Amino acid sequence: MAHAAIKNYSCTTSQNPQIPTGAWFLSSQTTWQIQPALWPFISAFCVTRPHGPANLITVLSECALLMEYTNWHGGYPLSWAPSAMSCPAHMSRFLTESLGLCISIESAASYGWTPFHALWDADRLPRGFPLYAGSGSRPDFLIQTPSGWHGIEARGRGERGPIGNPRPITRQLPKLTGLESWSKRFTPNPSWSMAWSWVTQAGTNVDHFDPGDPFLIAPTDEQAIWDRMQEAADDLCSTEDPRVHRTHALGREVSVSTRPVSANRELGGQGWRDEMHLTVVAWSRRLEARELMDLAGDSESSGSAPQRGWDRTAVGAFMATAITPQPPKLEGEDLVQSILKPAIRRSLNHYDLG
C-alpha cells in the first residue's frame, strides 16, 4: 500500500487552563497506509449525484481514472503520476477532490470503522433523521463505529501545503467552525473530524483535525441508514450494460465488472507502468459479518497470516473490490477463489468484525 504523512491536530478544552478553549495543537505525527481497494466504497456510497444514482460502470470508471493518475503502488508515497497535473484545471480539481475523499476513508478506519459498518453521504440522509441538516455546514459522509456515529469532512488540494506546524490556516477555519456547528445541533460533544490532504508529485501530507468522540443514535435510526444503503446497492448492481457480468457467488446473485488500470512510478528519471486490473463486485442483499465468517470457514480464517496482495482486496456489506495483475475469471466459483476469498480472509485478519 502507498503511504501518506499525517499530522494529527487535537482541540483543547476548558479543562486545560494553559491554553484557551478551542485552540488546536499538534498531538502526533504518523503514517497512513492508503488502500486503493477501498476507493470504490467511497464512490458508491459517499458521493452526491444530482442526475442519477451510481452504478457499477460509473464507480469502476471513476476509480480507474483516479488510479491512472496516481502512484498508489505499495511501498511508495501516494502521489500524482507525472501526467496528472498536465490535465486542464477542471480535471485537476476533480482529481484532487476525489483523491482527498478517498484518503479520508483511512481516517474512518482510525475510529474503528470497517467496510461492514455503514458508510453514507450526509447529504442523502432521510428528512427527519437525527443527523439530518437541511441547510448549513455538514460533513461529507458519516461512518458507523463501535462507539457511535461520526461525521468526516474531506478536502483535497494539489499543493505542497503551508510550511510549519501551526494549524489551522485561514482557509481551513471556516470548515472547522461549520462542522462544530453541525455537531452541536445533535450533541454537546464533538462528533466529527476533517482530513485535509495536500497531494503533489512528491507525496501526500494530511492535516487531520480530530476534536472528539462519536455519538450514539437509536437502533431504528441506524436501520434507516442501512435501508438507504440497500437502495443504493440495488442501483449499483442492477446496471443494464454489456460490460457488467452476472453470476452467482457468496450465496447470492452478483454483478461484476473489470477494467485495466496502471500502477505508475517515476524515480530518478526511470519510470514504469505496471498494468493491473480493477474489479468491482456488487450485490443487493447485505452480507453480515457472521455470514462472512461462515463463508470463509474456520480452517481458512483462524490464525492465518496476511499474504502478499491482500492489501489490494476489500469486501463489505454490499460490494467487494480487487486489484490484480491479470484479468480475473468472472464465473461464480472462480470469482470466489480468486477475489472474494482473499478479501474475506483479509477482513477477518484485519478487522474486528464482532
VENMOWO-V692940 format. One record per backbone hydrogen bond with DSSP energy under -0.5 kcal/mol. CO is the residue of the C=O (numbers start at 1). NH is the residue of the N-H. Records with the same first field share a line. If there is no record, write none. Layout:
BEGIN
CO->NH / NH
END
This chain:
BEGIN
1->75
2->34
3->78
4->32
5->206
6->8 / 30
7->208
8->27 / 28
9->210
10->25
12->22
13->16
15->17
16->19
20->23
23->12
25->10 / 27
28->8
30->6
32->4 / 34
34->2 / 36
35->38
36->39
38->41 / 42
39->43
40->44
41->45
42->46
45->121
49->52
55->59
56->60
57->61
58->62
59->63
60->64
61->65
62->66
63->67
64->68
65->69
67->70
69->81
70->72 / 264
71->79
72->2
73->76
76->3
79->71
81->84 / 85
83->86
84->87
88->91 / 92
89->93
90->94
91->95
92->96
93->97
94->98
95->99
96->100
97->101
98->102
99->103
100->104
102->105
103->106 / 107
104->108
105->109
106->110
107->111
108->111 / 113
109->112
114->117
115->317
118->144
120->142
121->124
122->125
126->129
129->132
140->122
141->152
142->120
143->145 / 150
145->148
148->145
149->215
150->143
151->193
152->140 / 141
153->195
155->197
157->159 / 199
169->172 / 173
170->173 / 174
172->176
173->177
174->178
175->179
176->180
177->181
178->182
179->183
180->184
181->185
182->185
183->186 / 187
191->151
192->211 / 212
193->153
194->196 / 209
195->155 / 197
196->207
197->157 / 199
198->205
200->80
203->200
204->5
205->198
206->7 / 208
207->196 / 209
208->9 / 210
209->194
215->149
218->222
219->223
220->224
221->225
222->226
223->227
224->228
225->229
226->230
227->231
228->232
229->233
230->234
231->235
232->236
233->237
234->238
236->56 / 239
239->241
241->244
243->245
245->256
247->254
249->252
252->249
254->247
255->282
256->245
257->280
259->278
261->276
262->264
263->274
265->272
267->270
269->271
270->267
272->265
273->275
274->263
276->261
277->279 / 324
278->259
279->322
280->257
281->320
282->255
284->286
286->288
288->292
289->293
290->294
291->295
292->296
293->297
297->300 / 301
298->302
301->304
307->310
309->312
310->313
312->323
314->321
317->287
318->283
319->316
320->281
321->314
322->279
324->277
331->335
332->336
333->337
334->338
335->339 / 340
336->341
339->343
340->344
341->345
342->346
343->347
344->348
345->349
346->350
347->351
351->353
END
